[in-house]
Amino acid sequence: MKALVCKEFGDPDILVMEDIPEPEVKKGMVKIEVHSVGLNFPDTLMIAGKYQFKPPFPFSPGMESSGIVTAVGEGVTKVSVGDRVMANHGVGGFAEYVLAPEDGTYKIPDNMPYDQAAGFPVTYGTTYHALVDRGELKPGEVLLVHGAAGGVGLNAVELGKALGATVIGTVGSDEKMDIVKQYGAEHVINYSTESIRDCVKELTDGKGADVIYDPVGGDAFDQSMRCINWNGRLLVIGFASGRIAELKTNLVLLKGCSVVGVFWGEFARRYPEQNRANFQAMLDMVESGKIKPHVSMHFPLEQGADAMKALLSRKTTGKVIITVKD
C-alpha cells in the first residue's frame, strides 16, 4: 500500500511516499480502507520529535481517519466489515489502510461525508468532553472560546451554541471573524487589536465568562483569569501559543473559580463507554443537521507535507483534510 512515511524527526519536508506492507488485523482491532485523514497540530509535533508519544521509525503520521471497514479482529462486535466509520488511532493514518482499536472506531451517519468524518474524532471528542464533562456548561451561560477559528476552537463555538450557551470567540485577524460568527458566536474579539479582558467584561456587564475554552495558553490564559465569572471554569485544552502560562493562585481564590485540565485521550481510555456515549450524542447532532464540521482545505496524500505547512501557517480555519481515496 502507499503511505507517507516519517523516517527521521524534522519538518514536514522529511516525509516520503513509499510502498509498504498492509497492516494485518489483530485481536480487538479494526482494519480500515482509508478515504480521508484529519490533520491535527500534534501530527506536526510527532514528526518533529516534540510530542509526548514517539512511535518507532518508520511511521506514518495521522491520528484520525475515515473509511470502510475491510476486516475485524477477534472479539470486535461494535463494527462490521463494510461499515462506514471514523476512527481515532493515534498514528498511521497517512496510508491506504490503517488499524484502529474497536473502542476508537465509530459508525458514521449516511449523511456524513468522509472528509467531515475524518476530522471529527480528535477535536470534537476533546471539545464535547471539555464542555460537558469537565466544564459542565449550562444553557444560558457565557462561553469564551480562544483560537475560535481553529480546529478545536470552531468545534467549541459550534457545540457551545448547540448546548445553549452565549458564545464569545477570539481570533487573531479580521479575516477569521466571519466563519466564527457563522458557526454560532454572538461576539468575536480580534485579540491583536482589542483587549480580551476589557471586551469580555463589557459584553457581560462586568461579570465575565462562565466557561472559558483555552487551547492557546500564554497571554490568552493570563487574560482569561482576569475576565472569568464567579464560579467560572477555565478549561485547559492546550498551548498553541507556545508558552505554558503560570497560574497566580490568588486569582483562583478571589474569583471562586476552577482551572480544569482536559485530557480527552486518557478519559477515553479510562471510560470507553462514557466516551462512546458522548460520540453517539454528537453523531445524533450531525444526523439531525444541528452540527456540521467545517473543512477549509483538502490535500492529496502525496502533498501531506504541504498540508502540514498550511496548518502551521495558522491561516487555516476548521480542519485540514488529507484525501487518500476519492
Disulfide bonds with the S-S distance in Angstrom:
none
